[in-house]
Amino acid sequence: MFKTIDEFVAYLFKTLDARSRPEDIAQAILSAEKLLPVKLPLPLRKRLEQMRPVETYMTSDFRRVDGASATVKVAGKIFPKNGIMIDTPDPDDYASLKGFAVAASGKIARPIGGSFVQRMNRANRKMAGLGGMSKRQYNKLYRFLGRMEKKSGRMERDGVRRDMTMAAKSRLAKKISRDDFVASPYAAMFVAYYTATCNRRSEFTVESQHRPYDKVADGLLNLCLDQDDGGWFAIAHVFTPSRVLEKLTEEEKGKLVGLYFGIVEQACLIIDQLWKENTINARSMIVQRGNDSSTWNAMAGAYNKAREAWFTLLKEMGMGVVIESCCPGKILRLMAADVASWHRSAGDGLDPDTSVWNELPYPWEVVLFGTPCPRSMVEEACKKYKVKSTDGWTAGRDVVKAGAFKPTPELVHGVTVTSPKLAKVLRDAGAFSGKKVDVGKIGNSYLSRKEKDGRIVVEVEE
């Protein structure tokens, strides 16, 4: 499959900006074993050999930003036609698109962000040197640039949301530079595999989600420790136990502190805006009609993951005093009403974390506006509701013992199904999406939906 070690590592690097399955990474590692300076330990190889990928209908990527190729194509025709020559922008880069809109707006004396009612009359167009352009063409360019500005704004927002959605899963994996990633093939294998396990979709369940640090990840990390040939800075972008952080220089730790806090701050900026635009039930954190729960949960996930790593790094650097004076709490996700009902039926009731959340200042107010929230305040709230304060509230979670590998489940809206083909049938029919199911698309299949081991499982009988 791979001819050189560089080709293998380049493949692994590409997976950081996608949603590859752990099974796919495992097969890639096995196929490249002969290229490695040191062969895989036998127990690790056996575990990798047991990870056989099966056919899947789930996408192997996070939703990407829709480009502006059609818009750029039109721009390449109408502006030269009117004597306005500007370099063609990159249709997939919002900054390039915005730069084109700014440059072109300057050519027709259009204010940036200007509405259509602000366009110039004939006399002003003549004074601006646009006397040779017809009113119709001027209006056409004016409207077009307004739409291009809005398009670049949407692309920027969608790009930020994609980045934060990925950060909620695999921390800073997408921010690893190529130079840092290729420092060690063993570190590259761990980062790619661990990122893939982190990026697996969440299941619809009242139980805890499967932990990404399994025995395969543990074997790959131990291989990195044995070889110790670099790549620790790349590993710390996704995994921050003390045995990894002790391999870093103080400068590298400082860079990571900045990167992780950057995610915390960016998530807070967006959450603050969502809080103002939506009516969130903070007491229960159950989603209500009209709430943008998808964006809220993506930002909350990114904030919590980055905050946890930020706390860990501050402690490792001997800067725990920062947390003593400024200890913003977690941001809870919004929960669907049916999931909350399932929790109640299972006897769980309201999550104690929700009670702690309601005792503290909102995290974005602490991070953005300096609202006081010392560690002592958080510990007192945790003690009141019998929650372990070090379980993610005042410190990063310690790495638990490596668990067994779990095959990637085939999911439809978080619900486990028994086959990839069934997943496609259900998706096409609209099942589990809040829509009326098109029975004709299901054909002669009979579906059964039941709870099994704390999860909803759908099976099909012909």
QUIKA-V556672 format. One record per pair of residues at least 24 apart in sequence whose C-alpha atoms are under 7 Angstrom apart, sorted by the first residue. I is the first residue (numbers start at 0). GAP is how many residues later the second one is. Records with the same first field share a line. If there is no record, write none. Layout:
BEGIN
I->GAP, GAP
END
This chain:
BEGIN
0->30
1->30
3->31
4->30
7->24
8->173, 176, 179
11->176, 180
14->177
15->157, 158, 176, 179
16->157
17->42, 43, 44
18->41, 42, 43, 177, 180
19->40, 176
20->175
21->171, 174, 175
22->28, 29, 30
23->29
24->168
25->25
43->172, 175
46->169
54->365
55->364
56->363, 366, 367
62->99
63->98
64->90, 93, 94
66->24, 25
67->24
93->58, 61, 62
96->55
97->51, 54
100->44, 47, 48
104->40
115->27
163->134, 135, 138
164->133, 137
166->135
167->130, 133, 134, 137
168->29, 30
169->25, 28, 29, 68
170->66, 67, 134, 135
171->65, 66
172->64, 65
175->58, 61
179->51, 53, 54
180->50, 53
182->47, 48
183->45, 46, 47
185->37, 38
186->37, 44, 45, 48
189->27, 30, 31
190->44
192->24
201->212
202->211, 212
203->210, 211, 251, 252
204->249, 250, 251
205->137, 248
206->247
212->189, 190
213->188, 189, 190, 191
214->187, 188, 189, 190
215->189
217->184
239->69
240->158
252->60
256->53, 56
259->46, 47, 49, 50
260->45, 49
262->39, 40, 43
263->39, 42, 43
264->102
266->32, 35, 36
267->96
270->25, 28
271->92
282->75
284->49, 50
285->48, 49, 50, 51
286->47, 48, 49, 50
292->41
296->36, 37
299->31, 32, 33
303->26, 27
307->84, 87, 88
308->87
310->84, 85
311->83, 84
322->52
323->50, 51
324->49, 50
325->47, 48, 49
326->46, 47, 48, 67
327->35, 38, 39, 45
328->34, 64
329->33, 63
330->32
351->33, 35
354->30
355->25, 26, 29
414->41, 42
415->40, 41, 42
416->40, 41, 42
417->40, 41
END
